[in-house]
Structure formats: structure tokens, C-alpha cells
Amino acid sequence: MVLLKVQKSYNVCKNWLIKIASNLLRQVCSSKRFAFSCCVGIYIAFSPFVGFHTIMVFVLDWLFTLNCAVLLTVSCLVNNPWTMVPIYATDYLVGDWLLGFFGINGMNWNPAWVSYFNTFLTTHVGINGVSLWSFLIGGNLLGLCISGMLYPILKRFLHTNNYT
């Protein structure tokens, strides 16, 4: 009996949220603009520029005339304190793999201050050989690839469900 009440209240809340979201989407912007806003938010979430995500939201919103609420929401939903470490670790691994694939040693291109960071990591954590360029290249490339793959999927989903 209690399970049925919980299921019924869940369905009521779910239907209410879907109705609110679809009305908001229909009133605020087109499916193309919404999909592009979501994809730029995904890029911002995977961006390796730690501490500049909120600034990037406002700058890219102004530059491309996107939906600021969607940008901020998507970027915060994807990159939050629970997902930050796995996202940045993946950024680094992709960049390290890419530089290794082309035979480039990212350690040779590090600025001087990264050597102090590497010394600290080696002493306290046991990790050595961190390359700034692996992180920067991997984060930007991963953000662009995921956003580029997601845009047609999201645009088609929104268009087939009449969110235009």
C-alpha cells in the first residue's frame, strides 16, 4: 500500500516536472539553440581551465547569445564536486595518450612552476611526471569531442519530441 502511494506521488512529480520543462523550453528558445547551449555547457564542464567555468558561462553566453540558465545548469550538473576528480583525471589521461601517440614528451614543454608542483606531488602523494600540456590538450579535446557528438543527438531528440 505504501509502495503504491510512493509510486503515485513519484509519477505526479515526474509528470509535473516534464510539463514545466517542456513549457519552459517551448517559450524560451528553439531546439537548436537549446541543444547548442547544452553542448557548450558540456564543453565548459570538461574545460581544463579550473576556476574560470562561471566566467566562461557568461562570456560564451554573451558571445553566442545562448541561454545562460541552460549553460550554467548543464556545466554545474556535469562538473560538480563529485565528478570533478574523474573528469580531470580523464582529461589528463586523454591528453597524455594523445601526446604519447605522436611521440611528444609533454614534460619538456612544462612551465617552470609545474616542476615545483611535480616535486610536491612526488613527495606527498608519490605521483611524478605530471604534464600541464597533457591536461590542457586532453580537456579541450575531450570537451569538443563530447559536445560535437552530443549536439546532433540532442537536436534530433528535441525535434522529434516537438520541443521546437
Secondary structure as the mmCIF struct_conf table of DSSP 4:
data_model
#
loop_
_struct_conf.conf_type_id
_struct_conf.id
_struct_conf.beg_label_comp_id
_struct_conf.beg_label_asym_id
_struct_conf.beg_label_seq_id
_struct_conf.end_label_comp_id
_struct_conf.end_label_asym_id
_struct_conf.end_label_seq_id
HELX_RH_AL_P HELX_RH_AL_P1 VAL A 2 VAL A 28
HELX_RH_AL_P HELX_RH_AL_P2 SER A 31 PHE A 46
BEND BEND1 PRO A 48 PRO A 48
TURN_TY1_P TURN_TY1_P1 VAL A 50 GLY A 51
HELX_RH_AL_P HELX_RH_AL_P3 HIS A 53 PHE A 64
TURN_TY1_P TURN_TY1_P2 THR A 65 THR A 65
HELX_RH_AL_P HELX_RH_AL_P4 CYS A 68 VAL A 78
BEND BEND2 ASN A 79 ASN A 80
TURN_TY1_P TURN_TY1_P3 PRO A 81 THR A 83
HELX_RH_AL_P HELX_RH_AL_P5 MET A 84 PHE A 101
TURN_TY1_P TURN_TY1_P4 PHE A 102 GLY A 103
HELX_RH_3T_P HELX_RH_3T_P1 GLY A 106 TRP A 109
HELX_RH_AL_P HELX_RH_AL_P6 ALA A 112 HIS A 124
TURN_TY1_P TURN_TY1_P5 VAL A 125 VAL A 125
HELX_RH_AL_P HELX_RH_AL_P7 LEU A 132 THR A 160
TURN_TY1_P TURN_TY1_P6 ASN A 161 ASN A 162
#
